[in-house]
């Protein structure tokens, strides 16, 4: 049996810091201001402030970060602390760190539609350390009714002068296609798409993020992930509690808007999408949009709506139905349960039903994806074989397991249902990782949009559901009653059976630990609850590209596991580092630099100069091909940095970039994936004139790092090149990544 790996939260966060900031002065050199709009509200109190505290405690925030709360209420930082600190789960040992955290907090009271209030907020931010130049991140923890006024005032009054500006928008993103388009058009008129982060916290959950790795990092699933082998896909979201006094808010939106149109549809996309060209944010989101465009509008005969009623034999809240909530309008027909069947009309999935179901006041808390495979062809076991299933459980007790047939032990040759455990629960013991909001907010700081919803993605999602929502609002059909604590309406089971789901009722999960499963009746999705030996947690995330750390370790670390290196990381004393991580300082009138080429097509390149990261995945300005930073050779200031796709891009863009260089301009170049396919003779000649020896022979998937200058007479001493060769490649299909560092004399002439 494989050795268990137990890592503390501090160790895991240490690995994350190493991935995020290795050789990168991003977290030290720049000031960041995190502004919470709606700081007095429930979301801020229970989620945002605790999340920022956890990131601060674990050293994952940029070091010079200020937190500014803004709301209409007349509050102080002490008031905010009293409201939110109970949700921090801080230990007595963390009290000094907690005091540090609140010392970086401030609060401003003002109206959301008053420009003068926002001018006051901007003055407050400008008064902070490097406030006018600081990067600013605005979290809109607000009702959608004030989005337009708030975003307009932020844009006109509160933008950073030289740093980046980003805005996080919470769901609901409108009520239907029309209102969503109106909101998107308004925000897009003020901010670029790369500044807008529409947050769906489900995209930050461990198993939702693991869907991509499970699909595209395991060859065994590729040939069977299609309509020839899969009979149906069931996406489930169940809550064991009702509205509990929040029915007034819920009644305005209903279960379809609250859960199905966002959480479940996002999981559907990750199950159904084609393999993206890379893990770049837009490549992933492009494939999700393609899936959504293949889904027709929901048909009324493929829908079941329900509303929970009190359980006479229940206790407490279980005795109350939805209409017993005093905040719910009398006679409301809002659904608290929905089951919907969608079809992805493309070659891979044509005819396969995707069954989405979600509800409140059900028999358990659970979110999962279940793929049921087709019957065995040519059955020789006299109909004793049940359908295989692959289950990805998102919550609770994260798990990946398959239901399969094996021979029943004994004298007879009979098949019986069993499971193949893919959870890693018997290997990674008590691994603790940041939760969904921590991952997503950290992604925003890093500029990664992979796990956020793009405007065209949002539009397609609303297109699918808007006709159904309008029909429900217009006709007000009476939802089917179901008892609090049950599995939901029986009609939902009948719908699932009608479109092709088969429930056998014979399979029981074999627990891996002494934890006993709670009692429960049979359920048509084969959903026997379970308790696993430990939570499924991957060791860490390559946050900047959205892949798990362990996959990168396996792919890039060569033979064996990456875990011995973890222990080395924590045991090895750290040597003193100088600018850009150099082991010694550069002489006067020299510029310190360090650069790393991309590793395969997984980890992006980095270019650091004078302790400033010019290009990296964290800054979200690198891409496949050649990553080039132009620097003033006298001052060392960055002139421009761009990535050029040398596989599918236009080489003329690169030529226009390097032809007009002035004498003395320094040129830093780092390859990523493929640096050469689109290179022509003129391109190679221009790089040779900058001092390159290797540009003339650069080829497909070579690794290359180079520093040259306009006007040099000799070959540059700063160049490394490794050929792509199946005999010597370190990774499958790519040579090793290259790392180069040194000291460059300042130029006497520069642009």
ABEGO torsion letter per residue (X at the ends): XBBBBBBBAAAAAAAAAAAAABGBAAAAABBBBBBBBGAABAAAAAAAAAAAAAAAAAGABBABBBBBBBBABBBBAAAAAAAAAAAAGBBAAAAAAAAAAAAABBBBBBBAABAAAAAAAAAAAAABBGAAABBBBBBBBBBAAAAAAAAAAAAAAABBAABBBBBBBBOBBEABAAAAAAAAAAAAAABBAAABBBBBAAAABAAAAAAAAAAAABAAAAAABBAAABABBBBBBBBABBAGGAAAAAAAAEAAAAAAAAAAAAAAAAAABBBBABABAAAAAAAAAAAAAABBBBBAAABBBBBBBBBAABBEAAABBAAABAABBBGBABBABBBBBBBBBBAAABGBBBBBBBBBGBABBBBBBBBBBBBBBGBAAGGABBBBBBBBBAOBGBBBBBBBBBBBBEABBBBBBBBBBAAGAAABBGBBBBBAAAAAAAAAAAGBAAABBBAAAAAAAAAAAAAAAAAAAAAGBBBBBBBBGBAEBAAAAAAAAAAGBBBAGABBBBBABABBBBBBBBBAAGBBBBBBABBBBBABBBAAAGBBAAAAAAAAAEBEBAAAAAAAAAABBBBBBBBGGBABBBBBGBBBBBBBBBBEAABBBBBBBGGBBABBAAAGABBBEBBBBBBBAAAGBBABBBBBBAAABBAAAAAAAAAABBBGBBBBBBBBGBAAAABBAAAAAAAAAAGBAAAAABBBGBBBBBBBBBGBABBBABBBBBBBBAAABABBGBBBBBBBBEBBBBBABBX
